């Protein structure tokens, strides 16, 4: 396939619909002048996402064939370009959506879809989608559309990629700086697709209200602006072009969409063929609204790796120094239990068949590998998964999650899940852990690609509100991803607002260092409200995830 020139446009919008349209047209022209064949604009281009009530949002929204959409269609036709835009849109049936439109080179609407997961006050004014968005087969490649909050969780982008999209187009209206540093690029890497993401700049709320809203939220007014950094990301997670933090910009790159057809890791694993949709059914189940009681506020943890003697020695030292949970590379569980003698610590160690949890008395639980790379191992795993027993110190009445693919063990400080090796690259596994009410996830893995630690495990913590303790061989970095109580604009912040709404606190244990320690916060896993009326886990589009749960 010949290279395709794509553009992500970042702009500011106000409550002046005509001025917003003029900005959109001007920047479409600028992108086309630079040779862009596909132009992506931000979310809510027609009006600030700020309304007195649902009726006002419906009244101001675009309508089929109105001057706003017609003008964008005309620009697409004039430049013979594909243009993706997101607006609040009044549907003929009376609903109001956060709607993506794709206009083709002839100006016709090639496809449209509403946002599936709404953020905060959007729930007051808009209606969520009732169906998945299309995958558009065009001469430029197969294109999928989504918007903002849909990219803070994994299901929407995952579903589009599973249905064949090569290029995902994300329109954002976000003040969060961790969109650019985490949520945007991880969707490319975990699905091996291109992502073209266009974010807003400028105030996201009416300027005359900024002082009042800033004071009410305890957030400096400058942080209530769009975070910019629109970007184009390759299928390996590399950001090939990125815009500035502030100010209008047209971000341009030449891409080869066909690269997204190769879903293999360097070790030969096809990350889509290796999926096990039969295990992911809980993702499509209705939310129960149940959450277990909060775990401990602080849990001292450690990662330990190296040869057997080193792991046993460092595990004993960490436990004696107060670590309650130690995650190690592969070591004889009996030796680890001996190293914990006289302490109340637990250890998780890797084994060829999956991680094992031990305490000073011996083995407590085993988590089988769910996505083995060898076909014979897969056949054995499929046969064994339903029947594999799990022992646990918790009571029989409190074993929710243990009978699922991801087993959760109740411990004195909270609820632990364990993830084995290659399972760590599948976002579905961590979603299952969150649905089983885990607070902490222990991961023993070996990174095959750079993104797996820096983006993948950080995102698993962020999108599920899970503390993640990840140990890799001593030749690689390991890390602890701890949940912060400073989470969203809707909770009181203990420290200064940084613009990062869900990114975990990362403690890296660099390559060559045999051990490292950190504190995690099991209690924070109970708070999944990324914004008012928006739950990271229960708010997933569970009705629309058939692409994830069906082969």
HELIX and SHEET records of a PDB file:
HELIX    1   1 UNK A   17  UNK A   33  1                                  17    
HELIX    2   2 UNK A   54  UNK A   60  1                                   7    
HELIX    3   3 UNK A   67  UNK A   79  1                                  13    
HELIX    4   4 UNK A  122  UNK A  125  1                                   4    
HELIX    5   5 UNK A  148  UNK A  151  5                                   4    
HELIX    6   6 UNK A  155  UNK A  162  1                                   8    
HELIX    7   7 UNK A  178  UNK A  178  1                                   1    
HELIX    8   8 UNK A  179  UNK A  183  3                                   5    
HELIX    9   9 UNK A  184  UNK A  191  1                                   8    
HELIX   10  10 UNK A  207  UNK A  209  5                                   3    
HELIX   11  11 UNK A  210  UNK A  217  1                                   8    
HELIX   12  12 UNK A  221  UNK A  224  5                                   4    
HELIX   13  13 UNK A  257  UNK A  261  5                                   5    
HELIX   14  14 UNK A  277  UNK A  279  5                                   3    
HELIX   15  15 UNK A  281  UNK A  284  5                                   4    
HELIX   16  16 UNK A  308  UNK A  320  1                                  13    
HELIX   17  17 UNK A  333  UNK A  339  1                                   7    
HELIX   18  18 UNK A  375  UNK A  384  1                                  10    
HELIX   19  19 UNK A  396  UNK A  398  5                                   3    
HELIX   20  20 UNK A  421  UNK A  425  5                                   5    
HELIX   21  21 UNK A  427  UNK A  435  1                                   9    
HELIX   22  22 UNK A  451  UNK A  451  1                                   1    
HELIX   23  23 UNK A  452  UNK A  457  3                                   6    
HELIX   24  24 UNK A  458  UNK A  464  1                                   7    
HELIX   25  25 UNK A  522  UNK A  526  5                                   5    
HELIX   26  26 UNK A  542  UNK A  544  5                                   3    
HELIX   27  27 UNK A  546  UNK A  549  1                                   4    
SHEET    1   A 6 UNK A 109  UNK A 114  0                                        
SHEET    2   A 6 UNK A  96  UNK A 103 -1                                        
SHEET    3   A 6 UNK A  82  UNK A  90 -1                                        
SHEET    4   A 6 UNK A  38  UNK A  40  1                                        
SHEET    5   A 6 UNK A   4  UNK A  10  1                                        
SHEET    6   A 6 UNK A 249  UNK A 255 -1                                        
SHEET    1   B 6 UNK A 135  UNK A 138  0                                        
SHEET    2   B 6 UNK A 141  UNK A 147 -1                                        
SHEET    3   B 6 UNK A 167  UNK A 171  1                                        
SHEET    4   B 6 UNK A 194  UNK A 198  1                                        
SHEET    5   B 6 UNK A 231  UNK A 233 -1                                        
SHEET    6   B 6 UNK A 239  UNK A 242 -1                                        
SHEET    1   C 6 UNK A 362  UNK A 366  0                                        
SHEET    2   C 6 UNK A 356  UNK A 359 -1                                        
SHEET    3   C 6 UNK A 346  UNK A 349 -1                                        
SHEET    4   C 6 UNK A 325  UNK A 328  1                                        
SHEET    5   C 6 UNK A 299  UNK A 304  1                                        
SHEET    6   C 6 UNK A 515  UNK A 520 -1                                        
SHEET    1   D 6 UNK A 408  UNK A 411  0                                        
SHEET    2   D 6 UNK A 414  UNK A 420 -1                                        
SHEET    3   D 6 UNK A 440  UNK A 444  1                                        
SHEET    4   D 6 UNK A 467  UNK A 471  1                                        
SHEET    5   D 6 UNK A 478  UNK A 482 -1                                        
SHEET    6   D 6 UNK A 505  UNK A 509 -1                                        
SHEET    1   E 2 UNK A 529  UNK A 531  0                                        
SHEET    2   E 2 UNK A 534  UNK A 535 -1                                        
END                                                                             
